[in-house]
Amino acid sequence: MTSTVPKTAPTAGVPVGLTTTRAPFIELAQSAGELYIDQPYELYSDENHDTWSRLLERIRPRWERYANRKFLEGVDTLQLDMRRVPRCSDINRFLEPRTGFKAKPVSGYVPAYKFFDCLKQREFPTTITVRDGSSLDYLPEPDIFHDVAGHVPMHTDRAFADALVKFGEFAERAARRAGEIRDEKERIQVLTSNMKGLARFFWFTVEFGLMRDRPGTAIAPGACRVYGSGLLSSYGEIAHSVESPTVQRFPAQTEWIINQYFEIHHYQPLLFVIEDFEHLFYLVHDLERKLDAGLLDNLQPGEPEVNEVDLKSFLDAALAS
């Protein structure tokens, strides 16, 4: 179900547009408990469109230099407009025929169980607001540039899209496994550990993954390509992740990834490097095996924090389905 919040004009004194942290339409949707919404395209301001244009124009040369080939092919497929914020309906017109995926507009934070369920349904929760144009590099939360320009081009690749669907299924499997544990304290502990492992895997691959420029070469500054969305949507960090000698780049291994905590408010000091997308798909299958074998039940503690309310909702939803 999509939003029933009226698309009325803002009242006097209220900022116009759909700008991250100050969008009356989004505030109304959130106060009404509306998570899945329509994209009220007529509410975008000239400033919103200008910000989108500047973001896309300045990052394109860095994509050409640092991004992986499949991502660049996806950008061409989506035919993103340089001048205006994209319509999700236009994105889906190019995306759905290729992989069945579609961008699903949301009003903000998506609880873990709903996010994973969306992936399973070939839907990607998509923020529709645009970051403040006065601070292009500061992003307190996702915006449409991160979600559409960073994530969605990879969703045009069938194998990558299928891997996302499988990943979405893992969370439900984790909940079902935990649901068989009779002791409530142990059940929550196991599911918390499982969700940390899944979140870390998603972070260090889908969000912040690197790939060797040429399989078999040494991992050195300048010898990698980017496929992680958090890097692909960051003008500064996409170059830093590949070129900086201060970044630790390690060959991707499932055990290392799921036990490595991360922090979100600064450039990443440690990244994992895959050989190619076949290697990524192998890691996804390896994650599945380890989940089923209970090897995600007692992971190294630390970030990310897991919201216990979300966790219990996730468990209830999975066991009821």
Rosetta blueprint (number, residue, H / E / L):
1 M L
2 T L
3 S L
4 T L
5 V L
6 P L
7 K L
8 T L
9 A L
10 P L
11 T L
12 A L
13 G L
14 V L
15 P L
16 V L
17 G L
18 L L
19 T E
20 T L
21 T L
22 R E
23 A L
24 P H
25 F H
26 I H
27 E H
28 L H
29 A H
30 Q H
31 S H
32 A L
33 G L
34 E L
35 L L
36 Y E
37 I L
38 D L
39 Q L
40 P L
41 Y H
42 E H
43 L H
44 Y L
45 S L
46 D H
47 E H
48 N H
49 H H
50 D H
51 T H
52 W H
53 S H
54 R H
55 L H
56 L H
57 E H
58 R H
59 I H
60 R H
61 P H
62 R H
63 W H
64 E H
65 R H
66 Y H
67 A E
68 N L
69 R H
70 K H
71 F H
72 L H
73 E H
74 G H
75 V H
76 D H
77 T H
78 L H
79 Q L
80 L L
81 D L
82 M L
83 R L
84 R L
85 V L
86 P L
87 R L
88 C H
89 S H
90 D H
91 I H
92 N H
93 R H
94 F H
95 L H
96 E H
97 P H
98 R H
99 T H
100 G L
101 F L
102 K E
103 A E
104 K E
105 P E
106 V E
107 S L
108 G L
109 Y L
110 V L
111 P L
112 A H
113 Y H
114 K H
115 F H
116 F H
117 D H
118 C H
119 L H
120 K H
121 Q L
122 R L
123 E E
124 F E
125 P E
126 T E
127 T E
128 I L
129 T L
130 V E
131 R L
132 D L
133 G L
134 S L
135 S L
136 L L
137 D L
138 Y L
139 L L
140 P L
141 E L
142 P L
143 D L
144 I H
145 F H
146 H H
147 D H
148 V H
149 A H
150 G H
151 H H
152 V H
153 P H
154 M H
155 H H
156 T H
157 D L
158 R H
159 A H
160 F H
161 A H
162 D H
163 A H
164 L H
165 V H
166 K H
167 F H
168 G H
169 E H
170 F H
171 A H
172 E H
173 R H
174 A H
175 A H
176 R H
177 R H
178 A H
179 G H
180 E L
181 I L
182 R L
183 D L
184 E H
185 K H
186 E H
187 R H
188 I H
189 Q H
190 V H
191 L H
192 T H
193 S H
194 N H
195 M H
196 K H
197 G H
198 L H
199 A H
200 R H
201 F H
202 F H
203 W H
204 F H
205 T H
206 V H
207 E H
208 F L
209 G L
210 L E
211 M E
212 R E
213 D L
214 R L
215 P L
216 G L
217 T L
218 A L
219 I L
220 A L
221 P L
222 G L
223 A L
224 C E
225 R E
226 V E
227 Y L
228 G L
229 S H
230 G H
231 L H
232 L H
233 S L
234 S L
235 Y H
236 G H
237 E H
238 I H
239 A H
240 H H
241 S H
242 V H
243 E H
244 S L
245 P L
246 T L
247 V L
248 Q E
249 R E
250 F E
251 P E
252 A L
253 Q L
254 T H
255 E H
256 W H
257 I H
258 I H
259 N L
260 Q L
261 Y L
262 F L
263 E L
264 I L
265 H L
266 H L
267 Y L
268 Q L
269 P L
270 L E
271 L E
272 F E
273 V E
274 I E
275 E L
276 D L
277 F H
278 E H
279 H H
280 L H
281 F H
282 Y H
283 L H
284 V H
285 H H
286 D H
287 L H
288 E H
289 R H
290 K H
291 L H
292 D H
293 A L
294 G L
295 L L
296 L L
297 D L
298 N L
299 L L
300 Q L
301 P L
302 G L
303 E L
304 P L
305 E L
306 V L
307 N L
308 E H
309 V H
310 D H
311 L H
312 K H
313 S H
314 F H
315 L H
316 D H
317 A H
318 A H
319 L H
320 A H
321 S L
